[in-house]
């Protein structure tokens, strides 16, 4: 029974989001870690993400049976009733929001609320099924956790928070399109209007390439703006160039599915590397940003 309640929260997604929360938090903390705040932030975000995933499972229970990847989910098999899941999801969300409000700050909580509303209310309930731009809207909610981690420390939405939002939003796009390409038949069967299905895989490849270039620029801004150091800059440049190279190789591949899966796997390596590097290679407040040297 406990296993089913755990599965419906999508632990893999929670874990992935926690890595980015830690990145944002430690980037802002600059080595001066408030451990109770760190704990409240991680737990609060985990509960909110878990809540969003439960609601998503309830909303998608009609299309999940049509997709190979999701046909064995708890809600599809009827192991938890929609009514119980909604109560469970609501309790998780309320606990998470309260933890962020009292344990971190109101800004962190409101960012979590916005991320939740975008993911559940705008993306899951409407955009995912009706618009090719659903992925773009969904990417904003996916970028919320590192920003929450950052703002839990700073208590203000500054340029650093904006850069993090850009990095993680732009990363989501090639990552999501790669999934849609190697799970093409799933999305087709469920009639979900993702870009590769609606406009074709060749158009999706162009979008992937452009988003990775934009992602590359955004990642470098953390160092140029004086938020992260040179080691981060080197790693960010390396993974971005490598990821771009993989994307470009898609133009001459004979097997789109295999290529897209590799691109997807590397996207996780890329974002994890960045999260780790921004955690350990932050710039202390009195150091000069690269931009001061440029000017």
Secondary structure, DSSP 8 states (H G I E B T S, - for coil): -HHHHHHTT-HHHHHHHHHHHHHHHHHHHTT---HHHHHHHHHHHHHHHHHHHHHHHHHGGGTGGGSTTTTT-HHHHTSS-HHHHHHHHHHHHHHHHHHHHHHT-HHHHHHHHHHHIIIIIIIIIIIHHH-TTHHHHHHHHHTHHHHHHHHHHHSS--HHHHHHHHHHHHHHHHHHHHHHHHTHHHHHHTT---HHHHH-HHHHHHHHHHHHHHHHHHHHHHHHTTSB-HHHHHHHHHHHHHHHHHHHHGGG-S-HHHHHHHHHHHHHHHHHHHHHHHHHSB--TTS--HHHHH-
